[in-house]
Every structure is written in structure tokens, then in C-alpha cells.
Amino acid sequence: MIAVERMVRHVRHSATTGGLSTAASSALARLGREGPHRLTDLARAEGVSQPNMTQLVTRMERAGLVRRSTDSTDGRGVLVAVTETGLDVFRERRAERTRALVQLIEELTEPEQHAVKVALPALARVIQDRQERS
């Protein structure tokens, strides 16, 4: 577990574009991957209160990373979508994390590299399967 925590921390800290907090980076990544979310659903998915998500979205909106609009299916709801600028930041942060992980893998021996290249996709598949069952 310590190894996983260290790897995640190293890779996460390697993404510096946009100077985002962990919470902002996570919300931006979700919007970049999954598309627009209702504010309440985004808060729930990110595990934060709606008031906290509202504050975070306000900061991200001021930075030009997201935009709010009225939910066309329910005029009382607020829909949050990533902007082109936000997508650029999301993509660059992902590229930074990818480069950091690749650099770590390149320092491994060949058998270790092979093990990682087999294990990571397998773990990703198990995570995806669990999410689909939920």
C-alpha cells in the first residue's frame, strides 16, 4: 500500500499546469472525461458537499475552466461543463502525469517493466468492472 500511495503522490504532484488544487483537478478531470454534470451530481461524485462544490465551481469558472448553464431538463438545476481552456488544462495535466509515470517505469528493470505493463491494465479493468456493477 505504501508503494501505491507513493506512486500516486509522485504522479499527482507532477501535474502542475493550471496550479489547481487536488479537488479542482479531480473535478476538472471528471468533467473532461465524462462531460457535463449537474452541480449536485458532481458534488456527490466527488464526495463533497454541494456548498463546497459551488465554491469550487465558482473559482474554476472565474479561471475560465468551466461554465455553468441551466439544466434544460430541469430549469432549477445547474449544469457544469468544461470549457476549451479547461480541456486544454485537463489534457496537459494528464500528459504531465503520463510523462511522470513513464519516467518511473523506464527506471525499472525489463522484467519489472513487463510486470507493471501487465498489472496496471489488469487493475484498471477490475476497477472498471466494479464501477459498472455499482
Secondary structure, 3 states (H helix, E strand, C coil): CHHHHHHHHHHHHHCCHHHCCHHHHHHHHHHHHHCCEEHHHHHHHHCCCHHHHHHHHHHHHHCCCEEEEEECCEEEEEEEEECHHHHHHHHHHHHHHHHHHHHHHHCCCHHHHHHHHHHHHHHHHHHHHHHHHC
